[in-house]
């Protein structure tokens, strides 16, 4: 997957390392070993036949999703969002949908990207990242939302839920709510619990904790977040900072915001986090 992202997806080694949560030097070594293995084993480059698709699908879906993620919140560079990457990932998702119309996870990935892309124009304002609950929902792309919701309903009818379908369903709940306050957080938390059952990663647990904060309060959620210990992940620090802020622990929140700012190179995200940090003590 990493080699595909580098040679076909056009991502830098640093961006790929960010996606896989490893140091850049580690990713450089992995890419070198992969290229050497292909050369030494004489593995040919050829377009797969129909019978090859199922065995390769998981890797292909992951590559497309990682390309989309890098576009939706760039890990480096001047542009906070890279439309050329999100657009290309969606194009590839549509191609996969044409090739494999009966596979629920293909529909799920396309739905996930469409529902996320529908919010793109409201994600940055004044050079600053705008979190979901603050976005102007009137600016969301309703055509993409309708298409994404239809795909989610199709997945539900097939009743074979997996990673991308569940992520799409979560985004469907968010985009179905007319206001942030109307979000069905109990459904979001339940879907994240399902997702954790099929993909038990710390990042999934972190996102579930955000839903738990809305249901059971920031103190309960903070305990879950602390246990994860994702000290190299900027979103962990940002989530922790927000929970500490809500608990009135301003000094701890400030330190967490500073850690989050140091851990991301996305300037729009840094601007948002810096403003939140500054608001702790009245500016």
C-alpha positions as CSV (number, residue, x, y, z in Angstrom):
1,X,0.0,0.0,0.0
2,X,2.8,2.4,0.9
3,X,4.6,1.8,-2.4
4,X,1.3,2.4,-4.3
5,X,0.7,5.6,-2.5
6,X,4.2,6.8,-3.4
7,X,4.4,5.7,-7.0
8,X,0.8,6.0,-8.2
9,X,-0.8,8.2,-5.5
10,X,2.0,10.8,-5.7
11,X,2.2,11.3,-1.9
12,X,5.5,12.1,-0.4
13,X,7.3,9.8,2.0
14,X,6.5,12.1,4.9
15,X,2.8,12.1,4.0
16,X,2.7,8.3,3.8
17,X,4.6,8.0,7.1
18,X,1.9,10.3,8.7
19,X,-0.8,8.1,7.3
20,X,0.7,4.9,8.8
21,X,1.7,6.6,12.1
22,X,5.4,5.8,11.7
23,X,8.6,8.0,11.5
24,X,9.6,9.1,8.0
25,X,12.9,7.1,8.3
26,X,10.9,3.9,9.0
27,X,8.7,4.5,5.9
28,X,11.8,5.2,3.7
29,X,13.2,1.8,4.8
30,X,9.9,0.0,4.1
31,X,9.7,1.5,0.6
32,X,13.3,0.6,-0.2
33,X,12.7,-3.0,0.9
34,X,9.5,-3.2,-1.1
35,X,11.2,-2.0,-4.3
36,X,14.1,-4.4,-3.7
37,X,11.7,-7.3,-3.2
38,X,9.9,-6.6,-6.5
39,X,13.2,-6.3,-8.3
40,X,14.8,-9.4,-6.8
41,X,11.7,-11.6,-7.2
42,X,11.1,-10.4,-10.8
43,X,7.5,-9.5,-9.9
44,X,5.9,-8.2,-13.2
45,X,3.6,-5.2,-13.5
46,X,0.3,-6.2,-15.1
47,X,-3.3,-5.2,-15.0
48,X,-5.2,-7.7,-12.9
49,X,-7.8,-10.0,-14.4
50,X,-11.3,-10.2,-12.9
51,X,-10.4,-13.2,-10.7
52,X,-7.7,-11.1,-9.0
53,X,-9.9,-8.3,-7.8
54,X,-11.4,-9.8,-4.7
55,X,-8.0,-10.7,-3.2
56,X,-6.6,-7.3,-3.9
57,X,-9.6,-5.2,-2.9
58,X,-8.8,-4.5,0.7
59,X,-5.4,-3.0,-0.2
60,X,-6.9,-0.9,-3.1
61,X,-9.7,0.5,-0.9
62,X,-7.2,1.4,1.8
63,X,-5.0,3.2,-0.8
64,X,-7.9,5.2,-2.2
65,X,-9.1,6.1,1.3
66,X,-5.6,7.3,2.4
67,X,-5.3,9.4,-0.7
68,X,-8.7,11.0,0.1
69,X,-7.6,11.6,3.7
70,X,-4.4,13.3,2.7
71,X,-6.5,15.6,0.5
72,X,-9.2,16.3,3.0
73,X,-6.7,17.4,5.7
74,X,-3.3,17.8,4.3
75,X,-0.4,16.8,6.6
76,X,1.9,19.3,5.0
77,X,2.1,22.1,2.5
78,X,0.4,25.5,2.2
79,X,-3.0,24.3,1.2
80,X,-5.1,22.9,4.2
81,X,-7.2,20.9,1.7
82,X,-6.0,19.4,-1.5
83,X,-8.9,19.2,-3.9
84,X,-7.0,17.4,-6.5
85,X,-6.5,14.4,-4.2
86,X,-10.1,14.2,-2.9
87,X,-11.4,14.5,-6.4
88,X,-9.1,11.8,-7.7
89,X,-10.0,9.5,-4.8
90,X,-13.7,9.9,-5.5
91,X,-13.1,9.3,-9.2
92,X,-11.3,6.1,-8.4
93,X,-14.1,5.2,-5.9
94,X,-16.6,5.5,-8.8
95,X,-14.5,3.3,-11.0
96,X,-14.4,0.7,-8.3
97,X,-18.1,1.0,-8.0
98,X,-18.6,0.3,-11.7
99,X,-16.2,-2.7,-11.6
100,X,-17.7,-4.2,-8.4
101,X,-21.3,-3.0,-8.0
102,X,-22.3,-5.9,-5.7
103,X,-19.5,-5.4,-3.1
104,X,-20.9,-3.5,-0.1
105,X,-17.5,-2.2,1.1
106,X,-16.9,-0.5,-2.3
107,X,-20.3,1.3,-2.0
108,X,-19.4,2.1,1.6
109,X,-16.1,3.7,0.8
110,X,-17.7,5.8,-2.0
111,X,-20.5,6.9,0.3
112,X,-17.9,7.8,3.0
113,X,-15.9,10.0,0.6
114,X,-19.0,11.7,-0.8
115,X,-20.5,12.5,2.6
116,X,-17.2,13.9,3.8
117,X,-16.5,15.8,0.5
118,X,-20.0,17.4,0.8
119,X,-18.7,19.4,3.8
120,X,-15.4,20.5,2.2
121,X,-16.3,24.1,1.4
122,X,-17.3,24.8,5.0
123,X,-14.2,23.3,6.6
124,X,-11.9,26.3,6.3
125,X,-12.8,29.9,6.9
126,X,-10.4,32.9,7.3
127,X,-7.5,30.5,7.0
128,X,-8.7,28.5,10.0
129,X,-10.1,25.0,10.3
130,X,-13.8,24.9,11.2
131,X,-14.8,21.8,13.3
132,X,-17.9,19.9,12.4
133,X,-20.2,21.4,15.1
134,X,-19.3,25.0,13.9
135,X,-19.7,24.5,10.2
136,X,-22.5,26.3,8.2
137,X,-24.7,23.4,7.2
138,X,-26.4,25.5,4.6
139,X,-23.1,25.4,2.6
140,X,-23.0,21.6,2.5
141,X,-23.4,20.0,-0.9
142,X,-26.9,18.4,-0.8
143,X,-26.5,16.5,-4.0
144,X,-23.4,14.6,-2.7
145,X,-25.2,14.0,0.6
146,X,-28.3,12.6,-1.1
147,X,-26.0,10.3,-3.2
148,X,-24.1,9.2,-0.1
149,X,-27.2,8.5,1.9
150,X,-28.6,6.4,-0.9
151,X,-25.4,4.3,-0.9
152,X,-25.6,3.9,2.9
153,X,-29.2,2.7,2.6
154,X,-28.1,0.2,0.0
155,X,-25.4,-1.1,2.3
156,X,-27.8,-1.4,5.2
157,X,-30.1,-3.5,3.0
158,X,-27.2,-5.9,2.2
159,X,-26.5,-6.2,6.0
160,X,-22.8,-7.1,5.7
161,X,-21.3,-4.2,7.7
162,X,-17.6,-3.6,7.7
163,X,-15.2,-0.7,8.2
164,X,-16.1,1.7,5.4
165,X,-19.8,1.1,5.5
166,X,-19.8,1.9,9.3
167,X,-17.8,5.0,8.8
168,X,-20.2,6.0,6.0
169,X,-23.1,5.4,8.3
170,X,-21.6,7.6,11.0
171,X,-21.2,10.4,8.5
172,X,-24.8,9.8,7.3
173,X,-25.9,10.5,10.9
174,X,-23.9,13.7,11.1
175,X,-25.1,15.0,7.6
176,X,-28.7,14.0,8.4
177,X,-28.9,16.3,11.5
178,X,-30.2,19.8,10.6
179,X,-28.1,21.3,13.4
180,X,-25.1,20.1,15.5
181,X,-27.4,20.0,18.6
182,X,-29.8,17.6,16.8
183,X,-27.0,15.0,16.2
184,X,-28.1,11.5,17.4
185,X,-24.9,10.9,19.5
186,X,-26.3,7.6,20.9
187,X,-26.4,6.3,17.3
188,X,-22.9,7.6,16.6
189,X,-21.5,6.0,19.7
190,X,-23.2,2.7,18.8
191,X,-21.8,2.7,15.3
192,X,-18.3,3.4,16.6
193,X,-18.7,0.5,19.0
194,X,-19.6,-1.7,16.0
195,X,-16.6,-0.3,14.1
196,X,-14.3,-1.0,17.0
197,X,-15.5,-4.7,16.9
198,X,-14.3,-5.0,13.3
199,X,-11.4,-2.6,13.4
200,X,-10.1,-2.4,17.0
201,X,-7.7,0.5,16.6
202,X,-6.8,3.4,19.0
203,X,-8.0,5.9,16.4
204,X,-11.5,4.3,16.4
205,X,-11.5,4.3,20.2
206,X,-10.5,8.0,20.2
207,X,-13.4,8.9,17.9
208,X,-15.8,6.9,20.0
209,X,-14.7,8.8,23.1
210,X,-15.7,12.0,21.4
211,X,-19.3,10.7,21.1
212,X,-19.1,9.4,24.7
213,X,-18.3,13.0,25.8
214,X,-21.6,14.2,24.3
215,X,-23.6,11.4,26.0
216,X,-21.8,10.8,29.4
217,X,-19.8,14.0,29.8
218,X,-16.2,15.1,29.3
219,X,-14.9,13.4,32.5
220,X,-15.9,9.9,31.3
221,X,-14.6,10.6,27.9
222,X,-11.3,11.9,29.1
223,X,-10.6,8.7,31.1
224,X,-11.0,6.8,27.9
225,X,-8.8,9.1,25.9
226,X,-6.1,9.1,28.5
227,X,-5.9,5.3,28.4
228,X,-5.1,5.4,24.7
229,X,-1.8,7.3,25.1
230,X,-1.5,8.3,21.4
231,X,1.2,10.9,22.2
232,X,2.5,11.1,18.6
233,X,-1.0,11.8,17.2
234,X,-2.1,15.4,17.0
235,X,-5.8,14.6,17.1
236,X,-5.3,12.8,20.5
237,X,-3.8,16.0,21.9
238,X,-6.5,18.1,20.4
239,X,-9.3,15.9,21.7
240,X,-7.7,15.8,25.1
241,X,-7.3,19.6,25.1
242,X,-11.0,20.2,24.3
243,X,-12.1,17.8,27.1
244,X,-9.8,19.4,29.6
245,X,-11.2,22.9,28.6
246,X,-14.7,21.7,29.1
247,X,-13.7,20.4,32.6
248,X,-12.3,23.8,33.5
249,X,-8.7,22.6,33.7
250,X,-7.3,25.5,31.7
251,X,-3.6,25.0,32.5
252,X,-3.7,21.3,31.5
253,X,-5.8,22.2,28.4
254,X,-3.3,24.8,27.3
255,X,-0.4,22.3,27.5
256,X,-2.5,19.8,25.5
257,X,-3.3,22.5,22.8
258,X,0.4,23.3,22.6
259,X,1.2,19.6,22.1
260,X,-1.4,19.4,19.3
261,X,-0.1,22.5,17.6
262,X,3.4,21.1,17.7
263,X,2.3,17.8,16.2
264,X,0.5,19.1,13.1
265,X,1.9,21.0,10.1
266,X,-1.5,21.9,8.7
267,X,-1.6,25.7,9.0
268,X,-5.4,25.9,9.1
269,X,-5.6,23.4,11.9
270,X,-2.7,25.2,13.8
271,X,-4.7,28.4,13.5
272,X,-7.8,26.9,15.0
273,X,-5.9,25.2,17.8
274,X,-4.0,28.4,18.6
275,X,-7.3,30.4,18.9
276,X,-8.7,27.8,21.2
277,X,-5.6,27.9,23.3
278,X,-5.7,31.7,23.5
279,X,-9.4,31.7,24.6
280,X,-8.6,29.7,27.7
281,X,-7.4,32.8,29.7
282,X,-9.4,35.4,27.9
283,X,-7.1,36.0,24.9
